[in-house]
């Protein structure tokens, strides 16, 4: 019956391998940090864009309401002018 060892055999780790691993870990940590910073910046930009869009939307709604009011006013003035012209035609006839 064979006995399997549960212990890992000791593998000699060379200093160069350890340094290379350490450099890879440092680069990975730096990459994670820069990605987190980029994500935070993107989220902040998105929030600013949302706020700007909401402000523009409110301004657009206000401009549309003003346009509708001006169109109603123009229609009233047109009717008044037509009525005055009709009265002038009646006087001239």
OpenMM code with the backbone's topology and positions (N, CA, C; nanometers):
from openmm import Vec3, app, unit

residues = "UNK UNK UNK UNK UNK UNK UNK UNK UNK UNK UNK UNK UNK UNK UNK UNK UNK UNK UNK UNK UNK UNK UNK UNK UNK UNK UNK UNK UNK UNK UNK UNK UNK UNK UNK UNK UNK UNK UNK UNK UNK UNK UNK UNK UNK UNK UNK UNK UNK UNK UNK UNK UNK UNK UNK UNK UNK UNK UNK UNK UNK UNK UNK UNK UNK UNK UNK UNK UNK UNK UNK UNK UNK UNK UNK UNK UNK UNK UNK UNK UNK UNK UNK UNK UNK UNK UNK UNK UNK UNK UNK UNK UNK".split()
positions = [
    Vec3(0.0849, -0.1164, 0.0000),
    Vec3(0.0000, 0.0000, 0.0000),
    Vec3(0.0895, 0.1227, 0.0000),
    Vec3(0.0571, 0.2142, -0.0876),
    Vec3(0.1428, 0.3322, -0.0963),
    Vec3(0.0864, 0.4438, -0.0109),
    Vec3(0.1718, 0.5198, 0.0444),
    Vec3(0.1324, 0.6337, 0.1276),
    Vec3(0.1549, 0.7605, 0.0474),
    Vec3(0.0484, 0.8384, 0.0338),
    Vec3(0.0616, 0.9662, -0.0336),
    Vec3(0.0913, 1.0728, 0.0704),
    Vec3(0.1853, 1.1502, 0.0425),
    Vec3(0.2226, 1.2554, 0.1363),
    Vec3(0.1294, 1.3748, 0.1176),
    Vec3(0.0774, 1.4273, 0.2264),
    Vec3(-0.0093, 1.5430, 0.2211),
    Vec3(0.0700, 1.6731, 0.2206),
    Vec3(0.1943, 1.6629, 0.2457),
    Vec3(0.2781, 1.7818, 0.2477),
    Vec3(0.3321, 1.8081, 0.1084),
    Vec3(0.3399, 1.9377, 0.0755),
    Vec3(0.3991, 1.9763, -0.0515),
    Vec3(0.5495, 1.9571, -0.0411),
    Vec3(0.6077, 1.9068, -0.1435),
    Vec3(0.7530, 1.8955, -0.1386),
    Vec3(0.8132, 2.0360, -0.1433),
    Vec3(0.9173, 2.0549, -0.0714),
    Vec3(0.9800, 2.1860, -0.0683),
    Vec3(1.0483, 2.2108, -0.2012),
    Vec3(1.0083, 2.3225, -0.2622),
    Vec3(1.0682, 2.3603, -0.3894),
    Vec3(1.1541, 2.4824, -0.3611),
    Vec3(1.2753, 2.4745, -0.3947),
    Vec3(1.3590, 2.5911, -0.3681),
    Vec3(1.3143, 2.7088, -0.4545),
    Vec3(1.2940, 2.8228, -0.3896),
    Vec3(1.2516, 2.9426, -0.4599),
    Vec3(1.3738, 3.0310, -0.4752),
    Vec3(1.4022, 3.0606, -0.5987),
    Vec3(1.5178, 3.1445, -0.6238),
    Vec3(1.4815, 3.2899, -0.6001),
    Vec3(1.5801, 3.3690, -0.5674),
    Vec3(1.5580, 3.5108, -0.5393),
    Vec3(1.5029, 3.5824, -0.6620),
    Vec3(1.5462, 3.5457, -0.7803),
    Vec3(1.4969, 3.6097, -0.9028),
    Vec3(1.3489, 3.5796, -0.9232),
    Vec3(1.3088, 3.4553, -0.8975),
    Vec3(1.1676, 3.4195, -0.9108),
    Vec3(1.0832, 3.4960, -0.8112),
    Vec3(1.1327, 3.5088, -0.6896),
    Vec3(1.0593, 3.5811, -0.5867),
    Vec3(1.0493, 3.7291, -0.6224),
    Vec3(1.1565, 3.7864, -0.6725),
    Vec3(1.1549, 3.9274, -0.7132),
    Vec3(1.0575, 3.9497, -0.8281),
    Vec3(1.0573, 3.8572, -0.9227),
    Vec3(0.9662, 3.8691, -1.0359),
    Vec3(0.8213, 3.8608, -0.9882),
    Vec3(0.7942, 3.7703, -0.8973),
    Vec3(0.6597, 3.7569, -0.8415),
    Vec3(0.6203, 3.8840, -0.7666),
    Vec3(0.7148, 3.9347, -0.6889),
    Vec3(0.6893, 4.0576, -0.6136),
    Vec3(0.6584, 4.1733, -0.7089),
    Vec3(0.7295, 4.1861, -0.8177),
    Vec3(0.7058, 4.2920, -0.9160),
    Vec3(0.5686, 4.2763, -0.9819),
    Vec3(0.5342, 4.1537, -1.0122),
    Vec3(0.4022, 4.1288, -1.0722),
    Vec3(0.2911, 4.1681, -0.9763),
    Vec3(0.3077, 4.1369, -0.8485),
    Vec3(0.2070, 4.1721, -0.7478),
    Vec3(0.1977, 4.3230, -0.7332),
    Vec3(0.3123, 4.3900, -0.7297),
    Vec3(0.3136, 4.5364, -0.7191),
    Vec3(0.2430, 4.5974, -0.8402),
    Vec3(0.2711, 4.5480, -0.9594),
    Vec3(0.2052, 4.5991, -1.0810),
    Vec3(0.0547, 4.5740, -1.0761),
    Vec3(0.0166, 4.4570, -1.0263),
    Vec3(-0.1264, 4.4253, -1.0161),
    Vec3(-0.1960, 4.5196, -0.9182),
    Vec3(-0.1317, 4.5473, -0.8059),
    Vec3(-0.1889, 4.6396, -0.7067),
    Vec3(-0.2015, 4.7789, -0.7665),
    Vec3(-0.0985, 4.8238, -0.8372),
    Vec3(-0.1031, 4.9559, -0.9009),
    Vec3(-0.2142, 4.9618, -1.0054),
    Vec3(-0.2295, 4.8548, -1.0805),
    Vec3(-0.3341, 4.8488, -1.1814),
    Vec3(-0.4727, 4.8567, -1.1167),
    Vec3(-0.4909, 4.7843, -1.0086),
    Vec3(-0.6201, 4.7874, -0.9371),
    Vec3(-0.6474, 4.9273, -0.8838),
    Vec3(-0.5443, 4.9913, -0.8277),
    Vec3(-0.5613, 5.1271, -0.7761),
    Vec3(-0.5985, 5.2235, -0.8881),
    Vec3(-0.5293, 5.2152, -1.0007),
    Vec3(-0.5578, 5.3074, -1.1107),
    Vec3(-0.6963, 5.2808, -1.1699),
    Vec3(-0.7357, 5.1549, -1.1748),
    Vec3(-0.8694, 5.1225, -1.2262),
    Vec3(-0.9780, 5.1729, -1.1316),
    Vec3(-0.9539, 5.1629, -1.0034),
    Vec3(-1.0508, 5.2156, -0.9058),
    Vec3(-1.0624, 5.3670, -0.9183),
    Vec3(-0.9485, 5.4336, -0.9350),
    Vec3(-0.9498, 5.5797, -0.9509),
    Vec3(-1.0243, 5.6169, -1.0794),
    Vec3(-0.9984, 5.5429, -1.1868),
    Vec3(-1.0664, 5.5702, -1.3137),
    Vec3(-1.2165, 5.5467, -1.3000),
    Vec3(-1.2531, 5.4425, -1.2280),
    Vec3(-1.3953, 5.4132, -1.2079),
    Vec3(-1.4622, 5.5243, -1.1266),
    Vec3(-1.3954, 5.5694, -1.0209),
    Vec3(-1.4508, 5.6775, -0.9384),
    Vec3(-1.4677, 5.8043, -1.0222),
    Vec3(-1.3696, 5.8331, -1.1062),
    Vec3(-1.3781, 5.9502, -1.1933),
    Vec3(-1.4926, 5.9352, -1.2931),
    Vec3(-1.5080, 5.8171, -1.3497),
    Vec3(-1.6163, 5.7923, -1.4451),
    Vec3(-1.7524, 5.8054, -1.3770),
    Vec3(-1.7636, 5.7551, -1.2538),
    Vec3(-1.8904, 5.7669, -1.1809),
    Vec3(-1.9216, 5.9126, -1.1497),
    Vec3(-1.8182, 5.9894, -1.1146),
    Vec3(-1.8387, 6.1314, -1.0870),
    Vec3(-1.8809, 6.2046, -1.2144),
    Vec3(-1.8163, 6.1726, -1.3252),
    Vec3(-1.8531, 6.2348, -1.4531),
    Vec3(-1.9963, 6.1988, -1.4910),
    Vec3(-2.0329, 6.0741, -1.4708),
    Vec3(-2.1692, 6.0305, -1.5025),
    Vec3(-2.2707, 6.1052, -1.4172),
    Vec3(-2.2391, 6.1246, -1.2913),
    Vec3(-2.3300, 6.1989, -1.2029),
    Vec3(-2.3436, 6.3431, -1.2493),
    Vec3(-2.2324, 6.4037, -1.2898),
    Vec3(-2.2378, 6.5408, -1.3408),
    Vec3(-2.3193, 6.5480, -1.4688),
    Vec3(-2.3023, 6.4502, -1.5576),
    Vec3(-2.3784, 6.4475, -1.6824),
    Vec3(-2.5275, 6.4300, -1.6547),
    Vec3(-2.5606, 6.3449, -1.5581),
    Vec3(-2.7016, 6.3271, -1.5223),
    Vec3(-2.7603, 6.4576, -1.4703),
    Vec3(-2.6850, 6.5266, -1.3833),
    Vec3(-2.7339, 6.6526, -1.3278),
    Vec3(-2.7514, 6.7554, -1.4394),
    Vec3(-2.6544, 6.7634, -1.5300),
    Vec3(-2.6640, 6.8569, -1.6413),
    Vec3(-2.7833, 6.8227, -1.7296),
    Vec3(-2.8042, 6.6944, -1.7546),
    Vec3(-2.9169, 6.6519, -1.8375),
    Vec3(-3.0496, 6.6886, -1.7722),
    Vec3(-3.0583, 6.6706, -1.6409),
    Vec3(-3.1812, 6.7071, -1.5691),
    Vec3(-3.2052, 6.8574, -1.5767),
    Vec3(-3.0982, 6.9362, -1.5617),
    Vec3(-3.1116, 7.0812, -1.5711),
    Vec3(-3.1549, 7.1228, -1.7118),
    Vec3(-3.0939, 7.0618, -1.8127),
    Vec3(-3.1293, 7.0938, -1.9518),
    Vec3(-3.2731, 7.0525, -1.9809),
    Vec3(-3.3140, 6.9401, -1.9253),
    Vec3(-3.4504, 6.8940, -1.9454),
    Vec3(-3.5502, 6.9923, -1.8847),
    Vec3(-3.5191, 7.0403, -1.7653),
    Vec3(-3.6072, 7.1383, -1.7007),
    Vec3(-3.6121, 7.2676, -1.7808),
    Vec3(-3.4963, 7.3111, -1.8315),
    Vec3(-3.4919, 7.4330, -1.9125),
    Vec3(-3.5694, 7.4133, -2.0423),
    Vec3(-3.5601, 7.2949, -2.1002),
    Vec3(-3.6336, 7.2656, -2.2233),
    Vec3(-3.7837, 7.2688, -2.1986),
    Vec3(-3.8277, 7.2087, -2.0888),
    Vec3(-3.9705, 7.2103, -2.0556),
    Vec3(-4.0199, 7.3534, -2.0369),
    Vec3(-3.9392, 7.4357, -1.9709),
    Vec3(-3.9769, 7.5752, -1.9498),
    Vec3(-3.9842, 7.6495, -2.0832),
    Vec3(-3.8884, 7.6262, -2.1712),
    Vec3(-3.8882, 7.6914, -2.3023),
    Vec3(-4.0089, 7.6461, -2.3850),
    Vec3(-4.0426, 7.5184, -2.3771),
    Vec3(-4.1588, 7.4684, -2.4505),
    Vec3(-4.2873, 7.5323, -2.3997),
    Vec3(-4.2983, 7.5482, -2.2685),
    Vec3(-4.4175, 7.6127, -2.2116),
    Vec3(-4.4245, 7.7588, -2.2548),
    Vec3(-4.3117, 7.8267, -2.2569),
    Vec3(-4.3090, 7.9655, -2.3035),
    Vec3(-4.3497, 7.9739, -2.4503),
    Vec3(-4.3028, 7.8803, -2.5302),
    Vec3(-4.3389, 7.8774, -2.6719),
    Vec3(-4.4887, 7.8571, -2.6888),
    Vec3(-4.5458, 7.7639, -2.6118),
    Vec3(-4.6908, 7.7416, -2.6201),
    Vec3(-4.7673, 7.8678, -2.5796),
    Vec3(-4.7197, 7.9373, -2.4759),
    Vec3(-4.7853, 8.0603, -2.4318),
    Vec3(-4.7770, 8.1675, -2.5406),
    Vec3(-4.6610, 8.1780, -2.6021),
    Vec3(-4.6455, 8.2765, -2.7098),
    Vec3(-4.7327, 8.2422, -2.8308),
    Vec3(-4.7449, 8.1155, -2.8610),
    Vec3(-4.8315, 8.0744, -2.9726),
    Vec3(-4.9776, 8.1064, -2.9421),
    Vec3(-5.0200, 8.0835, -2.8174),
    Vec3(-5.1571, 8.1190, -2.7798),
    Vec3(-5.1791, 8.2695, -2.7901),
    Vec3(-5.0808, 8.3460, -2.7420),
    Vec3(-5.0901, 8.4918, -2.7473),
    Vec3(-5.0943, 8.5397, -2.8926),
    Vec3(-5.0127, 8.4820, -2.9767),
    Vec3(-5.0110, 8.5182, -3.1189),
    Vec3(-5.1462, 8.4886, -3.1840),
    Vec3(-5.2045, 8.3759, -3.1497),
    Vec3(-5.3354, 8.3391, -3.2050),
    Vec3(-5.4422, 8.4389, -3.1601),
    Vec3(-5.4368, 8.4813, -3.0340),
    Vec3(-5.5322, 8.5808, -2.9848),
    Vec3(-5.5155, 8.7134, -3.0588),
    Vec3(-5.3901, 8.7545, -3.0775),
    Vec3(-5.3641, 8.8799, -3.1497),
    Vec3(-5.4131, 8.8679, -3.2930),
    Vec3(-5.3907, 8.7550, -3.3573),
    Vec3(-5.4356, 8.7347, -3.4955),
    Vec3(-5.5873, 8.7482, -3.5043),
    Vec3(-5.6586, 8.6875, -3.4084),
    Vec3(-5.8054, 8.6977, -3.4090),
    Vec3(-5.8496, 8.8427, -3.3889),
    Vec3(-5.7833, 8.9141, -3.3011),
    Vec3(-5.8191, 9.0549, -3.2765),
    Vec3(-5.7943, 9.1386, -3.4012),
    Vec3(-5.6822, 9.1162, -3.4674),
    Vec3(-5.6509, 9.1915, -3.5895),
    Vec3(-5.7526, 9.1585, -3.6981),
    Vec3(-5.7874, 9.0304, -3.7130),
    Vec3(-5.8882, 8.9926, -3.8125),
    Vec3(-6.0220, 9.0600, -3.7826),
    Vec3(-6.0580, 9.0639, -3.6552),
    Vec3(-6.1833, 9.1279, -3.6164),
    Vec3(-6.1800, 9.2781, -3.6480),
    Vec3(-6.0657, 9.3437, -3.6178),
    Vec3(-6.0530, 9.4863, -3.6479),
    Vec3(-6.0565, 9.5114, -3.7988),
    Vec3(-5.9925, 9.4280, -3.8746),
    Vec3(-5.9936, 9.4425, -4.0204),
    Vec3(-6.1360, 9.4219, -4.0753),
    Vec3(-6.2056, 9.3279, -4.0171),
    Vec3(-6.3450, 9.3036, -4.0590),
    Vec3(-6.4299, 9.4272, -4.0298),
    Vec3(-6.4092, 9.4895, -3.9126),
    Vec3(-6.4845, 9.6096, -3.8767),
    Vec3(-6.4485, 9.7243, -3.9722),
    Vec3(-6.3201, 9.7360, -4.0079),
    Vec3(-6.2792, 9.8390, -4.1027),
    Vec3(-6.3408, 9.8148, -4.2394),
    Vec3(-6.3492, 9.6908, -4.2813),
    Vec3(-6.4141, 9.6591, -4.4085),
    Vec3(-6.5610, 9.6966, -4.4061),
    Vec3(-6.6268, 9.6733, -4.2909),
    Vec3(-6.7676, 9.7085, -4.2794),
    Vec3(-6.7877, 9.8598, -4.2873),
    Vec3(-6.6957, 9.9338, -4.2294),
    Vec3(-6.7035, 10.0813, -4.2341),
    Vec3(-6.6799, 10.1289, -4.3763),
    Vec3(-6.5858, 10.0697, -4.4463),
    Vec3(-6.5525, 10.1113, -4.5824),
    Vec3(-6.6632, 10.0737, -4.6818),
    Vec3(-6.7456, 9.9768, -4.6500),
    Vec3(-6.8480, 9.9320, -4.7440),
    Vec3(-6.9677, 10.0218, -4.7475),
] * unit.nanometer
topology = app.Topology()
chain = topology.addChain("A")
for resn in residues:
    res = topology.addResidue(resn, chain)
    for name in ("N", "CA", "C"):
        topology.addAtom(name, app.Element.getBySymbol(name[0]), res)
